[in-house]
């Protein structure tokens, strides 16, 4: 990669600190509770199901405690977490699209409207942050353990396995993280070949959603039954991606062949929520790097902002259509 060794070591140290901090919270919650539990005797070596259930509950409680601690750490250092700021973005935003969907989220990126929406949603953001940590912390802990025990050589040996875990975690977390994995899959300057090959699976393996749901969306958007608009349309999508899927159709009006692109259900809500979560994660990481490697000057929050705004803008299909028309004129 292009990183200098000192910078890479700083990143590894930051990951290790983050993992160990979460592990410390987990131990503080789980071990005292386990120690206070009455010992169970059994002739069988099999652990009773009730004990397994108790451990799982304690682990979930530990994840919640870790999430709360991480949120407090971020807020103590940076104040209230906000939507990514578009004030200095290089992304071309559609300022004419001020449409707000049924839930109250803007179709075109608008930090003010996004913040106003999520302030009304109670604990939704913290719930998503807890879910994020529940999936991310075990992976970070494994990475940190390998690093502390075997250094960069250990990470390189386990690159394929780590990449597989990362890819599966991204699939569990949903479209925002799948998109992030797709972006990283074309960065040979950052990731080793084994990781690139694993993340490349995300480019082609996205599962489509139910076509019945897609046709309902089409009819709602166009205000007419599908067969009134199209003389033919493929019953299943010809392509599916992290944010939408595409059908081939023929317009009944003039016989033109067209592609019909339909967004995934609730994707706008999911993505806008995840951008908050990722901004918070970027702020925590920025603070760790500030403590562990003050000589480095990378602004991770600014990088996240730019990517987030561009990603949200991909959901503005009117902006996409406008750009296509402009290219056609040229």
Backbone torsions as a table, in degrees:
resi	resn	phi	psi	omega
1	UNK	NA	178.8	-177.3
2	UNK	-90.9	-6.9	-177.9
3	UNK	-71.8	141.1	171.6
4	UNK	-71.7	156.4	-176.8
5	UNK	-58.8	-42.3	-178.5
6	UNK	-62.3	-40.4	179.2
7	UNK	-67.2	-43.2	178.0
8	UNK	-60.4	-42.1	178.6
9	UNK	-63.0	-36.5	177.8
10	UNK	-64.1	-41.5	177.2
11	UNK	-62.3	-43.1	-179.6
12	UNK	-64.2	-41.6	178.1
13	UNK	-62.7	-40.3	179.2
14	UNK	-63.9	-42.6	177.3
15	UNK	-62.9	-41.1	-180.0
16	UNK	-63.3	-44.3	179.1
17	UNK	-61.5	-44.0	179.9
18	UNK	-61.1	-44.8	-179.2
19	UNK	-66.2	-44.1	-178.9
20	UNK	-66.6	-35.2	177.4
21	UNK	-62.6	-44.9	178.3
22	UNK	-66.0	-39.1	178.9
23	UNK	-63.6	-37.3	179.5
24	UNK	-63.5	-41.9	177.8
25	UNK	-64.0	-41.6	179.8
26	UNK	-60.7	-45.8	179.6
27	UNK	-63.0	-39.4	-178.4
28	UNK	-63.2	-31.7	-178.7
29	UNK	-88.8	-45.5	-171.2
30	UNK	-78.0	-48.9	-171.9
31	UNK	-64.4	-45.7	177.3
32	UNK	-60.2	-38.5	180.0
33	UNK	-65.7	-40.4	179.3
34	UNK	-67.6	-37.5	-178.3
35	UNK	-67.3	-33.2	-177.5
36	UNK	-83.3	-11.4	-180.0
37	UNK	-72.0	144.0	179.6
38	UNK	-68.0	131.1	179.1
39	UNK	-65.2	140.6	179.9
40	UNK	-108.6	135.1	178.4
41	UNK	-106.4	142.3	179.8
42	UNK	-154.3	145.2	178.6
43	UNK	-73.9	-21.3	-178.7
44	UNK	-91.0	149.4	177.2
45	UNK	-79.6	-7.8	-178.6
46	UNK	-75.0	132.9	177.8
47	UNK	-72.8	129.4	-179.4
48	UNK	-58.5	149.3	-179.8
49	UNK	-61.8	-34.6	179.9
50	UNK	-62.4	-35.0	179.2
51	UNK	-68.9	-41.6	177.7
52	UNK	-62.5	-43.2	179.3
53	UNK	-61.9	-38.9	-179.7
54	UNK	-65.3	-42.2	178.9
55	UNK	-62.5	-43.6	179.6
56	UNK	-61.1	-41.8	178.6
57	UNK	-62.7	-42.5	179.4
58	UNK	-64.6	-37.9	178.5
59	UNK	-64.5	-41.5	177.9
60	UNK	-63.0	-41.1	177.2
61	UNK	-63.0	-37.1	179.5
62	UNK	-65.7	-39.8	178.1
63	UNK	-62.5	-42.2	178.6
64	UNK	-62.8	-42.1	178.8
65	UNK	-63.7	-40.7	178.5
66	UNK	-64.2	-40.2	179.1
67	UNK	-63.0	-44.2	-180.0
68	UNK	-61.9	-43.3	179.8
69	UNK	-63.2	-40.8	-179.4
70	UNK	-66.6	-39.7	178.5
71	UNK	-62.8	-44.1	179.7
72	UNK	-62.9	-39.0	179.0
73	UNK	-63.6	-42.0	179.7
74	UNK	-65.8	-43.3	-178.7
75	UNK	-67.9	-34.7	179.7
76	UNK	-65.5	-30.4	-176.3
77	UNK	-92.9	-29.0	-170.6
78	UNK	-127.9	-2.7	-176.7
79	UNK	79.9	-161.9	-178.5
80	UNK	-62.0	136.5	177.1
81	UNK	-77.0	133.4	-175.4
82	UNK	-119.6	165.6	173.3
83	UNK	-66.0	150.7	177.8
84	UNK	-51.3	132.7	-175.0
85	UNK	-80.4	131.2	-178.7
86	UNK	-100.4	8.9	-175.0
87	UNK	-62.7	-33.1	-176.7
88	UNK	-119.1	21.8	-175.9
89	UNK	-73.3	152.0	173.7
90	UNK	-98.3	0.6	178.6
91	UNK	-74.8	136.1	178.1
92	UNK	-79.1	107.4	-177.7
93	UNK	-96.5	146.7	179.1
94	UNK	-87.9	91.0	-175.7
95	UNK	-68.1	-16.9	-177.5
96	UNK	-84.1	-13.8	-178.5
97	UNK	-94.1	95.0	-179.9
98	UNK	-104.0	21.8	-176.5
99	UNK	-72.2	135.9	174.6
100	UNK	-112.3	133.8	-176.8
101	UNK	-75.5	-177.6	-174.4
102	UNK	-61.1	-29.6	-179.0
103	UNK	-81.4	-18.8	-179.5
104	UNK	109.0	8.0	179.2
105	UNK	-94.6	141.1	-179.9
106	UNK	-74.2	141.8	176.5
107	UNK	-72.7	-37.8	173.9
108	UNK	-95.1	147.9	-174.0
109	UNK	-62.3	125.9	177.8
110	UNK	-148.8	104.2	-174.9
111	UNK	-58.5	-38.7	-177.7
112	UNK	-62.6	-46.0	-179.1
113	UNK	-69.5	-35.9	178.3
114	UNK	-65.4	-44.0	178.8
115	UNK	-62.8	-42.9	179.9
116	UNK	-60.9	-38.7	179.6
117	UNK	-64.3	-50.6	-173.3
118	UNK	-73.3	-22.1	175.6
119	UNK	-65.4	-20.5	-179.2
120	UNK	-93.2	-1.3	-171.6
121	UNK	-100.4	14.4	175.0
122	UNK	62.7	-125.3	-173.4
123	UNK	-92.3	15.2	-175.5
124	UNK	-59.1	-40.9	-178.6
125	UNK	-67.8	-42.7	179.7
126	UNK	-66.4	-35.4	177.5
127	UNK	-62.0	-41.6	179.0
128	UNK	-69.3	-37.8	177.1
129	UNK	-62.1	-40.9	177.9
130	UNK	-62.7	-43.8	178.3
131	UNK	-62.3	-43.2	178.6
132	UNK	-58.9	-47.9	-179.7
133	UNK	-65.2	-37.4	-179.4
134	UNK	-59.2	-31.3	178.8
135	UNK	-92.4	-37.0	-174.0
136	UNK	-79.5	-37.2	-173.7
137	UNK	-60.7	-46.4	178.1
138	UNK	-58.3	-38.2	178.5
139	UNK	-66.6	-45.3	179.6
140	UNK	-64.2	-39.1	179.0
141	UNK	-62.7	-42.7	178.6
142	UNK	-63.4	-43.6	179.1
143	UNK	-61.3	-44.3	-179.5
144	UNK	-65.2	-40.7	-179.9
145	UNK	-62.8	-44.7	177.4
146	UNK	-60.8	-41.2	-178.2
147	UNK	-65.2	-46.3	-177.4
148	UNK	-68.6	-30.1	-177.9
149	UNK	-89.5	-31.4	-174.6
150	UNK	-135.5	1.0	177.6
151	UNK	70.7	-160.7	-177.8
152	UNK	-62.0	-34.0	-179.8
153	UNK	-59.9	-39.5	179.1
154	UNK	-66.7	-39.1	177.2
155	UNK	-63.4	-40.7	179.8
156	UNK	-65.9	-38.4	178.7
157	UNK	-64.0	-35.8	-176.6
158	UNK	-100.1	14.8	-174.2
159	UNK	-56.1	-44.4	-178.7
160	UNK	-64.1	-45.1	-180.0
161	UNK	-66.4	-41.7	177.8
162	UNK	-62.8	-42.0	179.8
163	UNK	-64.5	-38.6	178.1
164	UNK	-63.7	-44.0	177.1
165	UNK	-60.3	-44.0	-179.5
166	UNK	-61.6	-44.2	-179.2
167	UNK	-64.0	-43.0	179.2
168	UNK	-65.6	-37.1	177.2
169	UNK	-64.7	-40.5	178.5
170	UNK	-63.0	-39.7	178.3
171	UNK	-64.6	-38.1	178.1
172	UNK	-65.4	-38.1	-175.1
173	UNK	-78.2	-18.8	172.6
174	UNK	107.0	-169.5	-166.6
175	UNK	-60.3	-35.5	-179.5
176	UNK	-61.4	-43.3	-175.5
177	UNK	-79.5	-30.7	172.5
178	UNK	-61.4	-43.5	178.5
179	UNK	-62.6	-40.3	177.7
180	UNK	-62.5	-42.6	178.0
181	UNK	-64.3	-39.0	177.2
182	UNK	-61.7	-41.5	178.7
183	UNK	-63.2	-43.1	-178.0
184	UNK	-71.7	-20.3	-177.8
185	UNK	-69.8	-10.9	178.8
186	UNK	-115.8	30.2	-180.0
187	UNK	-120.3	74.3	178.1
188	UNK	-66.2	-15.0	177.1
189	UNK	-77.1	-12.3	-177.0
190	UNK	-114.2	-40.3	-173.1
191	UNK	-115.5	151.9	176.5
192	UNK	-72.7	166.1	-176.0
193	UNK	-57.6	-40.7	-178.3
194	UNK	-61.1	-40.0	179.3
195	UNK	-69.3	-40.3	179.3
196	UNK	-61.4	-42.5	-179.0
197	UNK	-64.5	-40.0	-179.4
198	UNK	-69.5	-45.1	-178.5
199	UNK	-69.7	-24.9	177.9
200	UNK	-62.2	-22.9	176.9
201	UNK	-58.5	-31.4	-179.6
202	UNK	-66.5	-18.2	-179.4
203	UNK	-70.6	-29.6	-171.1
204	UNK	-123.5	-6.5	-170.6
205	UNK	-107.7	18.5	-179.0
206	UNK	-73.1	127.6	-178.8
207	UNK	-79.0	137.2	178.0
208	UNK	-73.2	157.7	172.1
209	UNK	-93.9	171.8	-172.6
210	UNK	-59.8	127.4	-179.7
211	UNK	-64.7	-28.5	177.0
212	UNK	-61.0	-39.4	177.6
213	UNK	-67.2	-41.4	179.7
214	UNK	-61.8	-42.6	-179.5
215	UNK	-67.8	-32.2	174.9
216	UNK	-63.1	-40.4	178.7
217	UNK	-64.8	-43.4	-179.9
218	UNK	-60.1	-46.9	-178.5
219	UNK	-65.3	-38.7	179.2
220	UNK	-66.1	-42.1	-178.3
221	UNK	-69.4	-40.2	-176.1
222	UNK	-89.8	-14.9	177.6
223	UNK	74.2	16.0	179.8
224	UNK	-146.0	158.0	175.1
225	UNK	-61.0	150.1	-178.0
226	UNK	-56.3	-42.9	-175.2
227	UNK	-74.0	-9.9	173.0
228	UNK	-82.1	-25.9	-178.0
229	UNK	-92.3	-39.8	-175.6
230	UNK	-119.4	136.0	173.9
231	UNK	-78.5	-27.7	176.3
232	UNK	-144.5	144.6	172.7
233	UNK	-153.7	136.6	-178.2
234	UNK	-62.2	136.6	-177.8
235	UNK	-67.9	-25.9	178.2
236	UNK	-125.4	155.9	-178.7
237	UNK	-65.4	146.6	176.2
238	UNK	-87.1	-13.1	176.5
239	UNK	-158.2	145.3	177.5
240	UNK	-132.8	135.9	179.5
241	UNK	-127.8	-175.9	-174.5
242	UNK	-67.4	-28.2	-175.5
243	UNK	-108.6	-23.7	-173.5
244	UNK	-159.0	173.0	172.0
245	UNK	-137.4	160.5	-169.0
246	UNK	-123.5	138.3	175.5
247	UNK	-117.5	147.5	173.3
248	UNK	-94.1	132.4	-176.3
249	UNK	-143.8	163.1	174.8
250	UNK	-120.3	125.8	-179.6
251	UNK	-68.2	131.0	179.4
252	UNK	-67.6	-31.6	-174.2
253	UNK	-65.2	-47.0	-175.1
254	UNK	-134.7	5.1	175.5
255	UNK	79.3	6.8	179.9
256	UNK	-70.5	141.9	174.4
257	UNK	-84.8	131.8	-177.4
258	UNK	-135.8	161.6	171.6
259	UNK	-104.8	130.8	-179.2
260	UNK	-109.4	112.9	-176.0
261	UNK	-102.2	124.4	-174.8
262	UNK	-122.7	126.7	179.2
263	UNK	-70.4	151.1	175.1
264	UNK	-66.3	148.1	179.8
265	UNK	-58.8	136.7	175.1
266	UNK	60.3	17.6	-174.9
267	UNK	-67.9	-33.8	-179.2
268	UNK	-64.0	-44.0	178.3
269	UNK	-64.5	-45.0	-179.2
270	UNK	-62.6	-46.4	-177.0
271	UNK	-66.4	-45.3	-178.1
272	UNK	-62.8	-35.6	177.9
273	UNK	-68.3	-42.7	-179.1
274	UNK	-66.9	-29.9	178.9
275	UNK	-66.6	-34.3	172.6
276	UNK	-63.2	-47.6	-178.5
277	UNK	-59.6	-45.2	-179.0
278	UNK	-68.6	-35.0	176.6
279	UNK	-63.6	-42.2	178.3
280	UNK	-62.4	-42.8	178.1
281	UNK	-62.3	-40.0	179.1
282	UNK	-64.5	-37.6	179.5
283	UNK	-67.8	-41.6	177.0
284	UNK	-61.0	-45.7	-179.0
285	UNK	-66.1	-39.5	177.5
286	UNK	-59.1	-42.2	179.9
287	UNK	-66.1	-40.9	177.8
288	UNK	-62.7	-44.0	179.4
289	UNK	-65.7	-33.4	177.4
290	UNK	-63.8	-33.5	178.7
291	UNK	-80.2	-39.5	-172.6
292	UNK	-91.5	-26.4	-178.0
293	UNK	-143.5	66.2	-176.3
294	UNK	-62.6	-15.5	-178.6
295	UNK	-76.8	-19.1	-178.9
296	UNK	-81.5	148.7	-171.2
297	UNK	-116.9	9.0	-178.3
298	UNK	-68.2	130.9	177.7
299	UNK	-98.0	92.8	-175.1
300	UNK	-68.7	-32.6	178.0
301	UNK	-65.5	-42.0	178.5
302	UNK	-64.8	-39.5	177.6
303	UNK	-62.6	-44.1	178.8
304	UNK	-63.2	-41.5	179.1
305	UNK	-55.8	-49.5	-175.8
306	UNK	-64.6	-43.9	178.8
307	UNK	-63.8	-43.0	-176.9
308	UNK	-62.7	-43.7	-178.9
309	UNK	-65.8	-42.4	177.3
310	UNK	-62.7	-39.4	-179.5
311	UNK	-66.0	-46.7	179.3
312	UNK	-61.1	-38.3	-178.5
313	UNK	-64.5	-25.9	176.5
314	UNK	-63.1	-21.5	179.4
315	UNK	-84.3	-8.2	178.1
316	UNK	-88.6	88.2	-175.9
317	UNK	-66.2	-26.1	176.7
318	UNK	-67.3	-38.1	176.4
319	UNK	-65.4	-40.1	178.3
320	UNK	-63.4	-43.8	179.5
321	UNK	-64.4	-39.1	179.2
322	UNK	-63.7	-41.6	178.2
323	UNK	-64.8	-38.3	178.6
324	UNK	-65.3	-39.6	177.9
325	UNK	-64.2	-39.5	179.1
326	UNK	-65.7	-40.6	177.9
327	UNK	-65.8	-37.3	-179.2
328	UNK	-64.0	-37.8	-179.5
329	UNK	-67.0	-33.2	-179.3
330	UNK	-72.6	NA	NA
